[in-house]
Amino acid sequence: MIDGLRVRELRVFPRPRGELVEILDGGEGLCPRRSYLSVLYRGHMSGWHHHRAGTETLTCLAGMLKLVLYDDREGSPTRGELQEIFLGEQDCKSVSIPPMLKHAAKAYGEERALVLVFSDLAGEDASADKVEDPPPLDYDWSLKIT
């Protein structure tokens, strides 16, 4: 696992009328100041970027998402590591991404991916925090069957 990355399986509570999925329970250490819904159409992606100071926590509410992270942070014990995480309706989890960790995501499956994003930065700080930043590698986005 890449240093500083946190992946948490979400608790799903079955109920007679459906399910309740607990997104945040306070144990993440995240104090969300901004939240938004990102919609990725099937086959489309959110390009490579990092955040200078903010931590983001992502949860895919509908559809499926492939999140790819690359660590090229100076001084990181996992520098040079690449990690792929699938999340969505069929694999309920949240992923907290620390500052300066490069990441990108692509929607897979038959439908769009609805991604709930929590940030510990608000307003203009959050907007200015994002840096478009391709990794120094040629990543293959095709699905690999193993």
Backbone as a ProteinNet text record, in pm:
[ID]
protein_1_A
[PRIMARY]
MIDGLRVRELRVFPRPRGELVEILDGGEGLCPRRSYLSVLYRGHMSGWHHHRAGTETLTCLAGMLKLVLYDDREGSPTRGELQEIFLGEQDCKSVSIPPMLKHAAKAYGEERALVLVFSDLAGEDASADKVEDPPPLDYDWSLKIT
[TERTIARY]
84.8	0	89.5	51.4	124.6	115.7	229.3	237.7	136.7	60.5	-36.5	-174.1	-185.6	-313.9	-396.4	-526.1	-613.5	-732.1	-753.1	-867.2	-950.9	-1079.8	-1168.7	-1288.7	-1310.4	-1431.3	-1549.3	-1651.1	-1768	-1861.4	-1922.4	-2019.5	-2153.5	-2210	-2340.2	-2437.9	-2546	-2646.7	-2772.3	-2801.4	-2924.7	-3046.3	-3147.9	-3274.2	-3386	-3505.1	-3616.2	-3644.7	-3622.2	-3656.1	-3535.3	-3417.2	-3296.1	-3172.7	-3075.7	-2950.7	-2912.3	-2837.8	-2777	-2625.7	-2555.3	-2410.2	-2347.4	-2264.1	-2197.9	-2074.8	-2076.5	-1967.5	-1854.9	-1884.2	-1784.8	-1831.4	-1736.4	-1775	-1688.4	-1607.3	-1522.3	-1385.5	-1370.2	-1242.4	-1139	-1180.3	-1087.4	-990	-1020.4	-936.6	-961.9	-1058.2	-1090.8	-1196.4	-1171.2	-1270	-1320.1	-1425.3	-1467.3	-1517.2	-1462.9	-1504.4	-1574	-1562.7	-1624.7	-1661	-1776.8	-1814.4	-1881.4	-1862.1	-1925.2	-1940.8	-2024.6	-2048	-1980.7	-1892.1	-1824.6	-1888.4	-1930.9	-1993.8	-1897.2	-1862	-1775.1	-1855.8	-1869.1	-1940.8	-1858.4	-1928.2	-1864.4	-1749.1	-1632.5	-1515.9	-1436.8	-1488.9	-1418.9	-1340.3	-1246.5	-1162.4	-1142.7	-1103.9	-1058.1	-906.5	-843.6	-700.9	-608.6	-484	-379.8	-364.7	-363.6	-342.9	-302.3	-264.8	-242.7	-294.9	-300	-342.4	-225.2	-194.6	-77.1	-88.3	-204.4	-218.7	-339.9	-437.2	-562.6	-562.1	-642.2	-669.9	-809.9	-824.3	-955.8	-994.3	-1121.7	-1175.4	-1283	-1267.3	-1357.3	-1439.2	-1565	-1653.1	-1736.3	-1735.2	-1813.9	-1951.6	-2054.6	-2190.2	-2265.1	-2236.6	-2305.1	-2205.5	-2219.3	-2124.1	-1997.2	-1892.5	-1763.2	-1653.3	-1552	-1443.4	-1310.9	-1217.9	-1080.1	-999.1	-943.9	-861.5	-717	-632.5	-490.8	-410.6	-316.6	-235.5	-88	-10	133.3	207.3	302.7	376.5	513.1	529.4	662.9	703	648.2	677.6	819.7	891.5	1026.4	1020.6	1108.9	1119.3	1016.9	925.6	824.6	886.5	856.9	910.5	853.7	744	684.7	701.6	799.2	824.1	847.3	779.7	790.4	683.6	600.7	495.4	369.9	304.9	177.2	75	-44.8	-149.4	-280.9	-351.4	-483	-586.8	-697.2	-805.3	-936.6	-1016.6	-1151.2	-1249.1	-1343.7	-1445.7	-1576	-1685.1	-1815.8	-1923.7	-2032.5	-2148.9	-2114.6	-2025.1	-1993.3	-1875.2	-1815.9	-1702.3	-1701.8	-1785.4	-1806.8	-1687.1	-1619.2	-1507.3	-1487.7	-1413.4	-1371.7	-1219.5	-1165.7	-1020.9	-982.3	-894.6	-844.6	-705.6	-692.3	-569.8	-497.5	-374.7	-301.7	-249.2	-207.9	-152.3	-32.3	-16.6	97.1	99.3	-0.6	-4.8	-81.1	-13.5	-75.9	-182.7	-294.6	-401.6	-488.3	-555.4	-650.5	-754.8	-870.1	-977.2	-1049.2	-1102.5	-1177.9	-1302.2	-1414.8	-1541	-1543.4	-1581.6	-1593.5	-1733.8	-1770.8	-1901.8	-1998.3	-2123.5	-2227.4	-2283.8	-2256.5	-2316.4	-2210.5	-2251.9	-2162.5	-2127	-2019.2	-1979.2	-2012.4	-2080.4	-2112.2	-2019.2	-1930.9	-1826.1	-1848.8	-1868.9	-1882.8	-1743	-1709.1	-1575.1	-1586.5	-1507.4	-1494.7	-1353.4	-1340.9	-1210.9	-1198.8	-1076.8	-1056.7	-1023.9	-1029.3	-1014.5	-1147	-1172.8	-1299.7	-1276.5	-1379.7	-1385.1	-1265.5	-1213.6	-1101.4	-976.6	-957.3	-841.3	-844.4	-961.2	-974.7	-951.3	-1004.4	-988.4	-842.1	-770.8	-630.7	-536.2	-584.2	-500.4	-470.7	-556.6	-543.6	-439.5	-349.7	-245.1	-250.8	-278.6	-273.4	-129.3	-110.3	25.4	37.3	71.4	85.1	205.1	191.5	302.7	412.7	534	642.8	641.7	526.1	514	398.3	398.8	292.2	197.2	86.3	-6.4	-106.6	-128.8	-224.9	-357.1	-462.5	-591.5	-679.9	-636.2	-722.6	-738.7	-853.2	-878.2	-800.6	-738.8	-659.7	-736.2	-763.4	-832.4	-727.9	-739.5	-642.7	-711.7
-117.2	0	123.7	220.7	346.2	418.7	473.7	542.5	657.6	661.1	767.9	743.6	647.4	614.4	532.2	563.6	487.9	435.8	304.8	241.6	176.8	208.1	154.8	89.5	-37.1	-105.6	-39.4	-6.6	59.4	-42.8	-1.8	-88.8	-72.2	-185.5	-188	-256.1	-184.5	-236.4	-269.3	-399.6	-437.4	-400.3	-351.9	-316.9	-371.2	-388.6	-442.3	-361.2	-230.2	-145.2	-111.9	-166.2	-137.4	-153.1	-63.5	-70.4	67.9	70.5	192.5	170.6	262.6	252.3	369.5	337.8	439.9	490.7	618	675	725	812.5	863.4	830.4	788.4	762.4	839.6	931.7	1012.5	952.4	823.6	757.2	783.8	847	873.3	985.4	1065.8	1180.2	1296	1282.3	1386.5	1478.7	1605.6	1704.9	1769.9	1713.5	1763.9	1908.1	1988.6	2127.5	2152	2055.9	2067.4	1926.8	1913.7	1785.8	1814	1723.1	1738.2	1602	1596.2	1475	1490.9	1399.7	1398.4	1287.8	1320.5	1223.1	1193.6	1065.7	1023.2	930.8	968	882.8	759.2	649.7	521	539.9	488.9	495.3	624.7	723.7	852	856	950.1	955.8	1097.5	1103.4	1225.8	1217	1311	1300.5	1307.4	1275.8	1274.1	1411.4	1412	1535.1	1500.8	1602.4	1587.8	1714.2	1710.5	1826.1	1867.7	1995.8	2045.7	2022.8	2055.1	2050	1970.5	1952.6	1890.7	1739.2	1681.5	1538.1	1519	1426.4	1393.3	1251.9	1232.8	1099.8	1074.8	965.1	931	807.4	809	692.8	688.6	576.1	561.2	507.5	590.8	555.9	469.8	489.7	413.8	389.2	273.8	236.4	180.5	171.3	122.5	217.4	232.6	325.2	253.7	279.3	233.8	357	356	465.1	418.4	498.5	463.7	573.5	532.6	626.5	598.2	705.3	691.3	781.3	722	795.1	837.7	966.8	1017.8	1129.4	1121	1222.3	1205	1316.3	1316.8	1264.5	1173.1	1123.2	1018.3	982.8	882.1	742.6	657.8	521.5	434.2	479.8	403.1	474.8	563.7	637.7	540	568.7	483.3	376.1	361.2	258.9	309	215.9	239.2	149.1	199.2	118.1	139.4	30.1	33.4	-11.3	62.9	28.1	37.5	-67.8	-64.8	-38.7	50.1	76.8	111.7	85.9	116.9	31.2	20	-52.9	-195.4	-259.1	-399.2	-414.8	-304.9	-308.5	-177.2	-172.3	-48.5	-16.8	92.7	137.7	285.7	346.2	484.4	485.4	580.7	592.6	736	752.5	884.5	902.7	1007.9	1034.1	1152.6	1129.8	1238.7	1340.3	1457.3	1559.4	1506.2	1559.7	1536	1397.3	1313	1180.4	1189.5	1156.4	1165.3	1057.7	1096.2	999.8	1038.3	936.8	953.5	843.5	860.5	762.1	747.3	627	599.2	519.4	555	483.6	357.2	246.9	118.6	64.9	-29.6	-90.9	-34.5	-63.4	-26.5	113.1	171	300.7	400.2	521.7	624.8	594.7	654	641.2	771.7	758.9	873.8	868.2	966.4	964.3	1078.7	1043.7	1142	1175.1	1304.7	1349.1	1442.3	1412.5	1499.2	1556.6	1686	1750.9	1822.5	1827.1	1901.9	2048.7	2090.2	2230.7	2280.6	2410.5	2467.2	2576.9	2604	2718.4	2736.6	2859.1	2894.1	2812.7	2780.5	2699.5	2565	2503.1	2373.4	2385.9	2489.9	2508.6	2531.3	2609.6	2641.3	2527	2430.5	2321.7	2214.7	2201.8	2095.8	2134	2037.9	2058.3	1944.1	1976.7	1875	1826.6	1694.3	1643.7	1499.1	1476.8	1338.4	1269.3	1140.1	1068	1040.3	1014.4	985.2	839.2	792.7	656	651.9	551.4	534.2	428.5	471.9	379.6	323.2	192.3	122.7	111	182.5	185.5	66.4	-25.1	-138.8	-229.9	-294.5	-389.3	-517.2	-570.2	-692.8	-807	-911	-1027.9	-1123.5	-1156.2	-1248.9	-1372.3
0	0	0	-79.1	-86.1	48	92.3	221	229.7	337.8	362.7	302.5	211.3	149.1	247.4	259.9	348.1	267.7	276.3	209.9	319.6	318.8	421.9	356.6	390.3	345.6	414.6	337.7	395.7	457.7	566.9	632.8	564.4	523.3	457.3	551.8	583	674.2	594.1	573.7	503.3	587.2	518.5	583.4	496.2	552.2	473	346.2	351	236.6	149.1	182.4	105.2	190.9	171.6	246.9	296.6	403.3	453.5	445.1	380.9	367	441	537.8	618.1	542.4	501.6	421.9	511.4	605.9	701	841.5	926	1064.7	1163.6	1114.1	1200.8	1225.1	1200.2	1222.9	1115.2	1005.9	896.3	928.6	1029.8	1061	966.4	877.9	781.2	839.2	828.9	869.8	741	679.2	548.6	555	465	455.1	322.2	233.1	101.1	55	-5.6	-65.5	-198.7	-291.8	-422.1	-487.7	-588.8	-665.1	-800.1	-833.2	-962.6	-1046.3	-1166.1	-1255	-1368.9	-1383.8	-1494	-1584.1	-1710.6	-1804.4	-1835.9	-1867	-1896	-1994.2	-1956.6	-2042.8	-2033.5	-1961.8	-1949.5	-1819.2	-1812.4	-1694.5	-1642.2	-1518	-1453.3	-1458	-1524.8	-1555.1	-1435.7	-1462.6	-1360.4	-1296.1	-1164.3	-1089.1	-946.3	-871.5	-728.2	-660.5	-530	-450.7	-363.4	-364.6	-290.6	-140.3	-83.1	62.4	108.7	22.3	63.6	58.4	146.8	145.3	90.5	-3.3	-60	-20.2	6.6	30.4	-73.6	-150.2	-259.1	-224.3	-262.9	-253.4	-380.6	-449.5	-571.8	-532.7	-550.9	-508.6	-609.5	-738.5	-843.4	-955.9	-1020.3	-1123.5	-1060.3	-1141.7	-1093	-1139.5	-1055.2	-1080.2	-1060.8	-1151.8	-1134.5	-1097.3	-975.7	-925.1	-930.4	-993.7	-1005.5	-938.4	-854.5	-777.9	-805.1	-815.3	-837.5	-739.5	-667.4	-564.9	-618.1	-642.9	-677.4	-580.8	-458	-356.3	-302.1	-295.7	-237.7	-94.5	-62.3	74.1	112.6	23.2	56.1	53.2	152.9	152.8	40.5	-20.7	-131	-265	-274	-397.7	-513.1	-625.3	-743.6	-752.2	-647.6	-648.7	-718.3	-787.3	-853.5	-785.9	-762.8	-701.1	-774.2	-801.2	-864.6	-762.8	-756.1	-664.3	-740.7	-732.6	-789.6	-676	-701.7	-601.7	-671	-602	-657	-595.2	-667.3	-615.4	-573.8	-647.8	-620.6	-525.7	-486.1	-393.5	-315.2	-210.8	-134.8	-46.3	-79	3.2	-16.4	75	58.7	55.1	-20	-34.6	-0.7	99	137	76.8	-3.9	-79	-14.9	32.8	97.4	-4.4	43.2	-46.1	-125.3	-244.9	-334.2	-399.2	-373.8	-435	-567.3	-678	-810.2	-824.1	-888.1	-908.4	-1028.3	-1079.2	-1189	-1172.7	-1237.1	-1224.3	-1357.4	-1379.1	-1501.1	-1465.6	-1528.5	-1506.9	-1591.5	-1528.5	-1598.3	-1578.7	-1660.9	-1649	-1750.9	-1730.7	-1826.4	-1804.3	-1689.7	-1657.7	-1612.4	-1595.1	-1543.6	-1398.3	-1352.1	-1212.1	-1140.5	-1028	-943.7	-823.7	-812.9	-710.6	-612.5	-486.1	-380.5	-329.5	-328.5	-289.1	-168.8	-65.1	51.3	50.9	75.4	83.6	216.6	269.3	393.7	367	240.1	202.5	147.7	163	116.8	14.8	-64.3	-154.8	-244.7	-246.1	-332.8	-300.8	-172.8	-134.9	-207.6	-213.4	-279.6	-429.4	-491.1	-635.4	-672.7	-594.4	-623.7	-586.4	-510.2	-459.7	-565.3	-664.8	-764.7	-869.9	-900.4	-1000	-1100.9	-1229.1	-1334.6	-1344	-1342.6	-1324.9	-1372.9	-1500.9	-1547.1	-1481.7	-1454.2	-1391.5	-1494.5	-1447.5	-1540.1	-1585.1	-1632.4	-1683.8	-1782.7	-1866.4	-1964.8	-1910.6	-1853.4	-1787.9	-1887.7	-1883.6	-1968.6	-1893.5	-1941.2	-1873.4	-1906.7	-1992.2	-2025.5	-1904.8	-1897.4	-1790.4	-1819.5	-1717.7	-1732.1	-1664.7	-1736.4	-1681.1	-1627.2	-1497.7	-1437.6	-1386.1
[MASK]
++++++++++++++++++++++++++++++++++++++++++++++++++++++++++++++++++++++++++++++++++++++++++++++++++++++++++++++++++++++++++++++++++++++++++++++++++

